[in-house]
């Protein structure tokens, strides 16, 4: 009985070992794809804002209360049209005081002129009176010019793109109250990292994406590059010219893909088949690790310069658990 039990146990162990050996040597099912020929593009990413090519910000030069506003947002204006007025009561009072002082100074100068002609007073007194007249004249001219600062005017022909002021508010010097410009042409003002700027040149094609138009790629071209970068953000300002029929509106934030180089009719593989420069192919029913030389690396496809045959069967996605030489079987599509 004991011998029979040992014999049965030996049979079971042998069967289990055989099953394990069979299971271990079963080929691993894998999905494959093949390389294809196509175009690859080197792209520089940048973010930017849509702006008019020709526009200006209108600010106040004095701190004073707003007493009149055109309420002309979205309307066309001509150069010199009044956009707003500030309270000039105090400035006008100073001007009136200077005018009264001028009248007294002129009267005094005329009186002394007669006295000098009669040899009643000295020429020195007349000269002082004449100097006083000239000084007040200069003060009046300066104050008259300053009064112009209390009237905000359109700096150019165009449209009031935005108005950020209401009657009764205090205008702070440097704070933008109006944006005046032309709706077209429009540009994207983008910031490009300094390490990418050497590859940017005028007239390069640009693909624009905006959350306002999901799934839609809009076009632009590189227009100009600022000669001086920002040492703090380590970026350069790049202007991208938009076509006149662009749906992008002024002030929209966009992502720009600047195409710096295009290679046509090159070998491409899906990006998910690569880990670094390694990929697996199926050869003689086994997984074979291959190291390739890559070129342009996109988010979806990568250019292969050498190390891969055009007819290779590439395991997809990259199999992290497979080892070189593992038996595999290609899954049916």
C-alpha positions, 0 to 999 in steps of 0.5 A: 500500500505504501509503495502504491501511494508513493507511485501515485505521488510520483506520477502526480509530480511528474504530471505537474512538472510536465504541465509547468514545463508546457505552460512555461514554454508556451509562446507569449501572444503579442500585437505587432505593427510595421514601420511606415514612410511619411513626413516627420516635423521638428516642432517648437512649442510656445504659448501666446496671446492674440493681439492686434498688430496695430494698437495702443494703450491709453493711460492717464498722466495725472491722478484725478477723478473721471467726469466724462466717458465716451462709452464707445467700446466696440466703436470706431474712433478717429485720431484725436477723438475724446475718450474721457475727461478728468476733473480739471477744476483745480488746474483751470483755477491755477491757469486763471490765476496765472492769467490774472497775474499776467495782466497785472505784470503787463500793466506794470510793464506798460506803466514803467515803460512810460516812466522810463520814457519820461526819465522818471524811473530806471531802466532796471525796473522796466527790465525786471517787469519785462522779465516777470511778464515773460516768466508768467507767459511761460507758466501760462503756456506750461499750464495750458499744455498740462490741461491737455493731460485732463482730456484723454484722446484716441491715439490713432484711427481704429476701434475702442477694443476695450474700456476699463473706466467709469465716471466717478472713478479715479484715474491712476497714472499708468493704469490702462483705461482704453485699448484702441487699435485695428481688428486686423491684421492680428498676430500671436505674441508668443514666448519661446524658451531661449534654448529653442530660439536659434531654430526659429526663423521668419516665415516658418509655418505654425499650427495654432490650437485654442480651447475656443476651437477644440479639435481645430488646427489654425495656421500662422507664420513666424513674423518676427523675433524680438532681438533681446530676450527676458533674462528672468523668464529666459524667453524671447518674444516671437510674433506670429502673423495670422491670416485675415480670416482667422476666427481667433479673437483678440485676447485669446490664449493659444498654443503654438507649434512652430514647425522648424524642420520637415523631413519627407519620405522617412521611416516612422514607427509609433512612439509607444513601441519605443523605450529610449532607443530600444524596441522589440521585433518578432523574428523566428517566432521570438521577441528580439530586442533591437537598438535603433538610431532615432531622428525627429521624435514626435508625440505619436511617431518617431523617425528611425534613421537606422537599425530597423528594416522597413518590413520588420514586425514591431511589438506594440506597445513596448513589452516591459515584461518580455526578455530577449529571445522569449517565444512569441506568437502574433495575435490575430488582428 
